[in-house]
Every structure is written in structure tokens, then in C-alpha cells.
Amino acid sequence: MLLHTFKRLLPIACVVVSLSASFSQAQTGRKNDVIVKRDSSRIQAIITQMSYEKINYRDLGTADSAKAYIYLDKVAKVLLKNGKTIHVRDSVLIGHVPPDSVGQWADKNNLPTDAFERSVVMANSDQLRDKYQYHKDRSIDGKTGAIVFTSVAVATLISGIIISSTGDSPDNKTIGTSLAITGPVVGGVLGLVGFRNYKRHRAKAEKVKTELERRDQPLSQLHISPGFDPFNKSGRLTLRLSF
């Protein structure tokens, strides 16, 4: 009798447990991220990036989900759409760089005549760090291109000489001579372009670096990216320091 009753109730119990789990999961998950400010107000958002001093996000409270940002000293916690919560502790704010405004550091009566130098002194520190990273990356690309194309020029020159001097076939001499002439010319031109780009962007990166040092502002940025570990069922922060 008891065994028969247990067999009848077992499927019902399984359904109830399944529904409870589904309901719990639905309650935990969110449609979007929520930024809870220190005054308890909330921002419905889609977070695009978190750094050690601010959060970049799209504000879902606006008609076009406009891009916006908020500094961490105004944030109490972040509710991620996967159901996890990131608490912003006071220790996170150590080393926080006070925000500066565009043109704050510029001498308006003595602005540089060069357009790039003027944009450097007028930019705020966040913009300068972006400029520095951009020109640093471009200078590395230029240097890499110069090395690669110069190597190609040398390799084609040597290959052309070897081909033209191998055997008595006129085709070998024609192909070898063409390769020995065309390869170094093309590789040399492209290598020169890469070297010029390297020098130009390196000089701009140094100017930006000098301006940041004049302001006593840090050159590096610490990026904090939220994540979720499905195996441990826990939230995590990924730290990345870029120079």
C-alpha cells in the first residue's frame, strides 16, 4: 500500500522540484545589468567595460540606449544579468584618479599652433591614455612592417641571384633578374613606409606620455571585467593591466 502510494507521488514530487528550480532560475536571472548607486538609485544598463575608476555602459533608460559612464566612487554595487552581484568596496577605490575636464590643463592664452599638440594639451587624462595606446600600437605595427618588408626585400634579392645563376636556361636568368629587382624595390618601399609610420607614431606617443607626466597622471590602466564561473557558480573579476 505504502509502496503503491509512493510510486504515485514520486512523479508529482519530481515535477514540483523541477518547477521550483525553474522558478528559482527565473527569479535569479535578469534581463540586463543594474548599477546601484550609493544613494540607492538604480541605472538599468548594458555594461560594456569596467575599469578601476569607472564603468562604461549603455543607459537603457534613454530612448536610444545612449553611451554613458559612471565613476566607481558613486557606485555601491553592480547586479549582473546572470544573477551575480559585484560589491564595490572602498578598497577598490584606492589609487582612484580624480576626473579632469577637457581643457583643464591647457593655457588658453598660449595654445600650440600645431593641431596635434593642441589636441594633446586640450584633452583630459582619459583621452590622453587612449591617444597614447593608439599611437603606441601604431608605432609597433610600423616597426613590425618595416622589419618584415625589409626581410622580404633581402630574401627576394638573394633568391633572384641564386635563380639567375643556376643553370643555363634563359628563363632562369629572366625570372631571377626580375625577382632580384622587383622584390627589393617593393619590399624596400613598403619597409620605408613602415619605418616612417613607426617614427611618426612613436614621436606622438612620446608627446602624449610627456603631457601625462607633466600632469602627474598615471600612464597605465587597470581594467576590471566581470565574469561568471559556471562550474563553481560564482562571479569573478578579471584584472588586466595595460601600459
Buried (B, 14 or more C-beta within 10 A) or exposed (E): EEEEEEEEEEEEEEEEEEEEEEEEEEEEEBEBBBBBEEEEEEBBBEBEEBBBBBBBBBBBEEEEBEEBBBBBBBBBBBBBBBBBEBEBEEEBBEEEBEBBEEEEBBEEEEEBEEEEBEBBBBBBBBBBBEBBBBBBEBBBBBBEBBBBBBEBBBBBBBBBBEBBEEEEEEEBBEBBBBBBEEBBEBBBEBBEBBBEBBBBBBEBBBBBBEBBEEBEBBBEBEBBEBEBEEEEEEBEEEEEEEE
